[in-house]
Amino acid sequence: MSEAIILAAGMGRRLGHLTANRPKALIEVAGEPLVSRLLSQMQRAGVSNATVVVGFLGDKLIAHVRSTSGAMNIDVVENPRYRSENNITSLGLALVPGRAVILSDCDVLLSDFPAQWLQPDGADITVPTRPLRPKETGTVLRRGMDGEWYIVVTRNCDETLPSDRKTISLYLLRSNEFVLDFDRNMRDAISGGETALYYEDILARSLGSKYRLGIIETESFDVTAFEIDTPEDLEAAESWVAAAGNNWLRSS
């Protein structure tokens, strides 16, 4: 896999004053903007092309990405509807039907991005996951009675199960056929006015029984993952970095 899409159009309202004058993707951990670290890690893993979807304070993010892209080819797509619609609209502007791609939110912080994750595993979509934290909501993988894993989007903590695995807001869409169906379902949702949905809702809708879902357990690769949605998330990430010390430098 050599192509990625990073969604960075949102306003990051849950981060409060931290995103009053800068886009969420430029929030820093250990002195490095989230998007810079993620792009660098992807490039070292073998990604050569990335599309960054911008919106809120897009000029700042575009200038930063252009100045720090290195050898990676980076395209920028602007979403003018970032204030009123969800990330499904941003993705609809960037996704190429039928082309395998890595899909990531801009707030993903990883201690490492193993190149092994990009190698074929026989799945149509592969999802890196971590253990679910207390009272956490969002997109999870849940094992069904048939032993298979399914994507479930939770909005309240009472909808989760202790055995659920939290996704890290990064998805490896491997098969061209799956991406084609996913794109079709996403565009149907957008044209039908379902723009309040998350793209994860459409991933779950597209998977069905036709496609194989693969799971990555980040702890098996000694990878620590955060999604920086709130000041508490940022504090937890910074505390982890401080405790990790020099180990943090291995992937920066």
TORKOL-4160 file (C-alpha; in steps of 0.2 Angstrom, whole numbers, padded with zeros to 4 digits, m for minus):
252
<pt num="1" X="0000" Y="0000" Z="0000"/>
<pt num="2" X="0007" Y="0017" Z="m0005"/>
<pt num="3" X="m0007" Y="0029" Z="m0004"/>
<pt num="4" X="m0015" Y="0038" Z="0011"/>
<pt num="5" X="m0029" Y="0050" Z="0015"/>
<pt num="6" X="m0028" Y="0060" Z="0030"/>
<pt num="7" X="m0044" Y="0069" Z="0036"/>
<pt num="8" X="m0040" Y="0086" Z="0044"/>
<pt num="9" X="m0054" Y="0098" Z="0040"/>
<pt num="10" X="m0063" Y="0098" Z="0057"/>
<pt num="11" X="m0063" Y="0112" Z="0069"/>
<pt num="12" X="m0057" Y="0101" Z="0084"/>
<pt num="13" X="m0070" Y="0109" Z="0096"/>
<pt num="14" X="m0068" Y="0097" Z="0110"/>
<pt num="15" X="m0050" Y="0103" Z="0112"/>
<pt num="16" X="m0057" Y="0120" Z="0117"/>
<pt num="17" X="m0044" Y="0135" Z="0116"/>
<pt num="18" X="m0030" Y="0123" Z="0110"/>
<pt num="19" X="m0038" Y="0124" Z="0092"/>
<pt num="20" X="m0044" Y="0142" Z="0093"/>
<pt num="21" X="m0030" Y="0148" Z="0082"/>
<pt num="22" X="m0023" Y="0132" Z="0074"/>
<pt num="23" X="m0030" Y="0117" Z="0066"/>
<pt num="24" X="m0031" Y="0101" Z="0075"/>
<pt num="25" X="m0018" Y="0093" Z="0064"/>
<pt num="26" X="m0005" Y="0105" Z="0071"/>
<pt num="27" X="m0007" Y="0101" Z="0089"/>
<pt num="28" X="0010" Y="0097" Z="0095"/>
<pt num="29" X="0016" Y="0082" Z="0106"/>
<pt num="30" X="0034" Y="0083" Z="0111"/>
<pt num="31" X="0036" Y="0098" Z="0100"/>
<pt num="32" X="0030" Y="0090" Z="0084"/>
<pt num="33" X="0014" Y="0093" Z="0075"/>
<pt num="34" X="0003" Y="0077" Z="0074"/>
<pt num="35" X="0001" Y="0078" Z="0055"/>
<pt num="36" X="0020" Y="0079" Z="0053"/>
<pt num="37" X="0024" Y="0064" Z="0064"/>
<pt num="38" X="0010" Y="0054" Z="0055"/>
<pt num="39" X="0016" Y="0058" Z="0038"/>
<pt num="40" X="0034" Y="0055" Z="0042"/>
<pt num="41" X="0029" Y="0038" Z="0049"/>
<pt num="42" X="0019" Y="0033" Z="0034"/>
<pt num="43" X="0033" Y="0038" Z="0023"/>
<pt num="44" X="0046" Y="0027" Z="0032"/>
<pt num="45" X="0033" Y="0013" Z="0031"/>
<pt num="46" X="0032" Y="0014" Z="0012"/>
<pt num="47" X="0019" Y="0027" Z="0008"/>
<pt num="48" X="0024" Y="0038" Z="m0006"/>
<pt num="49" X="0008" Y="0048" Z="m0009"/>
<pt num="50" X="m0004" Y="0056" Z="0003"/>
<pt num="51" X="m0019" Y="0067" Z="0001"/>
<pt num="52" X="m0023" Y="0079" Z="0016"/>
<pt num="53" X="m0041" Y="0086" Z="0017"/>
<pt num="54" X="m0041" Y="0103" Z="0025"/>
<pt num="55" X="m0055" Y="0115" Z="0031"/>
<pt num="56" X="m0054" Y="0125" Z="0047"/>
<pt num="57" X="m0039" Y="0136" Z="0046"/>
<pt num="58" X="m0034" Y="0127" Z="0030"/>
<pt num="59" X="m0021" Y="0140" Z="0024"/>
<pt num="60" X="m0010" Y="0137" Z="0040"/>
<pt num="61" X="m0011" Y="0118" Z="0037"/>
<pt num="62" X="m0007" Y="0119" Z="0019"/>
<pt num="63" X="0008" Y="0130" Z="0022"/>
<pt num="64" X="0014" Y="0118" Z="0035"/>
<pt num="65" X="0012" Y="0102" Z="0025"/>
<pt num="66" X="0020" Y="0110" Z="0009"/>
<pt num="67" X="0035" Y="0115" Z="0019"/>
<pt num="68" X="0038" Y="0099" Z="0028"/>
<pt num="69" X="0033" Y="0086" Z="0015"/>
<pt num="70" X="0050" Y="0079" Z="0011"/>
<pt num="71" X="0051" Y="0066" Z="m0002"/>
<pt num="72" X="0032" Y="0062" Z="m0001"/>
<pt num="73" X="0020" Y="0068" Z="m0014"/>
<pt num="74" X="0006" Y="0077" Z="m0005"/>
<pt num="75" X="m0010" Y="0083" Z="m0013"/>
<pt num="76" X="m0022" Y="0095" Z="m0003"/>
<pt num="77" X="m0040" Y="0095" Z="m0005"/>
<pt num="78" X="m0051" Y="0108" Z="0003"/>
<pt num="79" X="m0068" Y="0105" Z="0010"/>
<pt num="80" X="m0078" Y="0121" Z="0011"/>
<pt num="81" X="m0092" Y="0112" Z="0021"/>
<pt num="82" X="m0082" Y="0107" Z="0036"/>
<pt num="83" X="m0093" Y="0117" Z="0048"/>
<pt num="84" X="m0109" Y="0110" Z="0044"/>
<pt num="85" X="m0106" Y="0092" Z="0038"/>
<pt num="86" X="m0096" Y="0077" Z="0045"/>
<pt num="87" X="m0080" Y="0069" Z="0039"/>
<pt num="88" X="m0090" Y="0058" Z="0027"/>
<pt num="89" X="m0090" Y="0074" Z="0016"/>
<pt num="90" X="m0071" Y="0076" Z="0017"/>
<pt num="91" X="m0068" Y="0059" Z="0013"/>
<pt num="92" X="m0080" Y="0060" Z="m0002"/>
<pt num="93" X="m0069" Y="0073" Z="m0009"/>
<pt num="94" X="m0053" Y="0063" Z="m0009"/>
<pt num="95" X="m0057" Y="0045" Z="m0011"/>
<pt num="96" X="m0053" Y="0037" Z="m0028"/>
<pt num="97" X="m0066" Y="0023" Z="m0031"/>
<pt num="98" X="m0058" Y="0006" Z="m0033"/>
<pt num="99" X="m0040" Y="0011" Z="m0027"/>
<pt num="100" X="m0033" Y="0004" Z="m0011"/>
<pt num="101" X="m0029" Y="0017" Z="0002"/>
<pt num="102" X="m0024" Y="0020" Z="0020"/>
<pt num="103" X="m0037" Y="0031" Z="0028"/>
<pt num="104" X="m0033" Y="0040" Z="0044"/>
<pt num="105" X="m0039" Y="0055" Z="0055"/>
<pt num="106" X="m0026" Y="0068" Z="0058"/>
<pt num="107" X="m0027" Y="0066" Z="0077"/>
<pt num="108" X="m0019" Y="0049" Z="0077"/>
<pt num="109" X="m0003" Y="0048" Z="0087"/>
<pt num="110" X="0007" Y="0032" Z="0086"/>
<pt num="111" X="0023" Y="0027" Z="0095"/>
<pt num="112" X="0028" Y="0018" Z="0078"/>
<pt num="113" X="0020" Y="0014" Z="0062"/>
<pt num="114" X="0027" Y="m0004" Z="0057"/>
<pt num="115" X="0029" Y="m0007" Z="0039"/>
<pt num="116" X="0023" Y="m0024" Z="0042"/>
<pt num="117" X="0005" Y="m0017" Z="0043"/>
<pt num="118" X="0005" Y="m0013" Z="0025"/>
<pt num="119" X="0009" Y="m0030" Z="0019"/>
<pt num="120" X="m0005" Y="m0041" Z="0012"/>
<pt num="121" X="m0014" Y="m0051" Z="0025"/>
<pt num="122" X="m0028" Y="m0058" Z="0014"/>
<pt num="123" X="m0041" Y="m0046" Z="0021"/>
<pt num="124" X="m0051" Y="m0033" Z="0012"/>
<pt num="125" X="m0050" Y="m0021" Z="0026"/>
<pt num="126" X="m0038" Y="m0022" Z="0040"/>
<pt num="127" X="m0040" Y="m0012" Z="0056"/>
<pt num="128" X="m0027" Y="m0008" Z="0069"/>
<pt num="129" X="m0035" Y="m0009" Z="0087"/>
<pt num="130" X="m0030" Y="m0006" Z="0105"/>
<pt num="131" X="m0039" Y="m0011" Z="0121"/>
<pt num="132" X="m0054" Y="m0001" Z="0125"/>
<pt num="133" X="m0052" Y="0011" Z="0139"/>
<pt num="134" X="m0065" Y="0014" Z="0153"/>
<pt num="135" X="m0080" Y="0024" Z="0148"/>
<pt num="136" X="m0073" Y="0026" Z="0130"/>
<pt num="137" X="m0085" Y="0027" Z="0115"/>
<pt num="138" X="m0082" Y="0028" Z="0096"/>
<pt num="139" X="m0079" Y="0015" Z="0083"/>
<pt num="140" X="m0074" Y="m0003" Z="0090"/>
<pt num="141" X="m0072" Y="m0020" Z="0083"/>
<pt num="142" X="m0083" Y="m0033" Z="0091"/>
<pt num="143" X="m0082" Y="m0052" Z="0089"/>
<pt num="144" X="m0099" Y="m0059" Z="0084"/>
<pt num="145" X="m0106" Y="m0076" Z="0089"/>
<pt num="146" X="m0099" Y="m0083" Z="0073"/>
<pt num="147" X="m0081" Y="m0079" Z="0079"/>
<pt num="148" X="m0079" Y="m0065" Z="0066"/>
<pt num="149" X="m0075" Y="m0047" Z="0069"/>
<pt num="150" X="m0087" Y="m0033" Z="0065"/>
<pt num="151" X="m0086" Y="m0014" Z="0065"/>
<pt num="152" X="m0098" Y="m0006" Z="0077"/>
<pt num="153" X="m0100" Y="0013" Z="0079"/>
<pt num="154" X="m0104" Y="0017" Z="0097"/>
<pt num="155" X="m0111" Y="0034" Z="0103"/>
<pt num="156" X="m0113" Y="0030" Z="0122"/>
<pt num="157" X="m0101" Y="0021" Z="0134"/>
<pt num="158" X="m0116" Y="0009" Z="0138"/>
<pt num="159" X="m0116" Y="0003" Z="0120"/>
<pt num="160" X="m0098" Y="m0005" Z="0122"/>
<pt num="161" X="m0093" Y="m0022" Z="0128"/>
<pt num="162" X="m0078" Y="m0026" Z="0139"/>
<pt num="163" X="m0072" Y="m0037" Z="0125"/>
<pt num="164" X="m0073" Y="m0024" Z="0111"/>
<pt num="165" X="m0057" Y="m0017" Z="0103"/>
<pt num="166" X="m0055" Y="0001" Z="0100"/>
<pt num="167" X="m0050" Y="0007" Z="0083"/>
<pt num="168" X="m0036" Y="0020" Z="0082"/>
<pt num="169" X="m0045" Y="0030" Z="0068"/>
<pt num="170" X="m0034" Y="0022" Z="0055"/>
<pt num="171" X="m0040" Y="0009" Z="0042"/>
<pt num="172" X="m0031" Y="m0001" Z="0029"/>
<pt num="173" X="m0043" Y="m0002" Z="0014"/>
<pt num="174" X="m0034" Y="m0016" Z="0004"/>
<pt num="175" X="m0045" Y="m0023" Z="m0009"/>
<pt num="176" X="m0050" Y="m0012" Z="m0024"/>
<pt num="177" X="m0068" Y="m0021" Z="m0024"/>
<pt num="178" X="m0071" Y="m0016" Z="m0006"/>
<pt num="179" X="m0065" Y="0002" Z="m0009"/>
<pt num="180" X="m0077" Y="0003" Z="m0024"/>
<pt num="181" X="m0092" Y="m0003" Z="m0014"/>
<pt num="182" X="m0087" Y="0009" Z="0001"/>
<pt num="183" X="m0086" Y="0023" Z="m0011"/>
<pt num="184" X="m0103" Y="0019" Z="m0019"/>
<pt num="185" X="m0111" Y="0018" Z="m0001"/>
<pt num="186" X="m0103" Y="0034" Z="0005"/>
<pt num="187" X="m0109" Y="0044" Z="m0011"/>
<pt num="188" X="m0127" Y="0036" Z="m0009"/>
<pt num="189" X="m0127" Y="0042" Z="0010"/>
<pt num="190" X="m0121" Y="0060" Z="0005"/>
<pt num="191" X="m0133" Y="0062" Z="m0009"/>
<pt num="192" X="m0147" Y="0055" Z="0003"/>
<pt num="193" X="m0143" Y="0069" Z="0015"/>
<pt num="194" X="m0134" Y="0058" Z="0028"/>
<pt num="195" X="m0120" Y="0070" Z="0030"/>
<pt num="196" X="m0120" Y="0069" Z="0049"/>
<pt num="197" X="m0113" Y="0051" Z="0048"/>
<pt num="198" X="m0095" Y="0047" Z="0051"/>
<pt num="199" X="m0086" Y="0037" Z="0037"/>
<pt num="200" X="m0085" Y="0023" Z="0050"/>
<pt num="201" X="m0104" Y="0021" Z="0049"/>
<pt num="202" X="m0101" Y="0018" Z="0030"/>
<pt num="203" X="m0087" Y="0006" Z="0033"/>
<pt num="204" X="m0098" Y="m0004" Z="0044"/>
<pt num="205" X="m0112" Y="m0003" Z="0031"/>
<pt num="206" X="m0101" Y="m0009" Z="0017"/>
<pt num="207" X="m0092" Y="m0023" Z="0026"/>
<pt num="208" X="m0107" Y="m0036" Z="0027"/>
<pt num="209" X="m0103" Y="m0054" Z="0025"/>
<pt num="210" X="m0095" Y="m0051" Z="0008"/>
<pt num="211" X="m0078" Y="m0045" Z="0013"/>
<pt num="212" X="m0065" Y="m0051" Z="0025"/>
<pt num="213" X="m0060" Y="m0040" Z="0040"/>
<pt num="214" X="m0042" Y="m0042" Z="0047"/>
<pt num="215" X="m0037" Y="m0035" Z="0064"/>
<pt num="216" X="m0021" Y="m0029" Z="0071"/>
<pt num="217" X="m0018" Y="m0028" Z="0089"/>
<pt num="218" X="m0006" Y="m0014" Z="0092"/>
<pt num="219" X="0001" Y="m0021" Z="0108"/>
<pt num="220" X="0007" Y="m0036" Z="0098"/>
<pt num="221" X="0019" Y="m0024" Z="0089"/>
<pt num="222" X="0023" Y="m0014" Z="0105"/>
<pt num="223" X="0014" Y="0001" Z="0097"/>
<pt num="224" X="0005" Y="0014" Z="0109"/>
<pt num="225" X="m0009" Y="0023" Z="0101"/>
<pt num="226" X="m0018" Y="0039" Z="0105"/>
<pt num="227" X="m0032" Y="0049" Z="0097"/>
<pt num="228" X="m0031" Y="0067" Z="0102"/>
<pt num="229" X="m0049" Y="0073" Z="0104"/>
<pt num="230" X="m0049" Y="0082" Z="0120"/>
<pt num="231" X="m0036" Y="0091" Z="0132"/>
<pt num="232" X="m0037" Y="0075" Z="0143"/>
<pt num="233" X="m0031" Y="0065" Z="0128"/>
<pt num="234" X="m0017" Y="0077" Z="0125"/>
<pt num="235" X="m0012" Y="0076" Z="0143"/>
<pt num="236" X="m0012" Y="0057" Z="0143"/>
<pt num="237" X="m0001" Y="0057" Z="0127"/>
<pt num="238" X="0011" Y="0069" Z="0134"/>
<pt num="239" X="0013" Y="0060" Z="0150"/>
<pt num="240" X="0016" Y="0044" Z="0140"/>
<pt num="241" X="0029" Y="0052" Z="0130"/>
<pt num="242" X="0038" Y="0059" Z="0146"/>
<pt num="243" X="0038" Y="0041" Z="0153"/>
<pt num="244" X="0044" Y="0033" Z="0137"/>
<pt num="245" X="0059" Y="0044" Z="0137"/>
<pt num="246" X="0072" Y="0039" Z="0123"/>
<pt num="247" X="0061" Y="0025" Z="0117"/>
<pt num="248" X="0050" Y="0039" Z="0109"/>
<pt num="249" X="0064" Y="0044" Z="0098"/>
<pt num="250" X="0065" Y="0028" Z="0089"/>
<pt num="251" X="0050" Y="0032" Z="0078"/>
<pt num="252" X="0051" Y="0051" Z="0078"/>
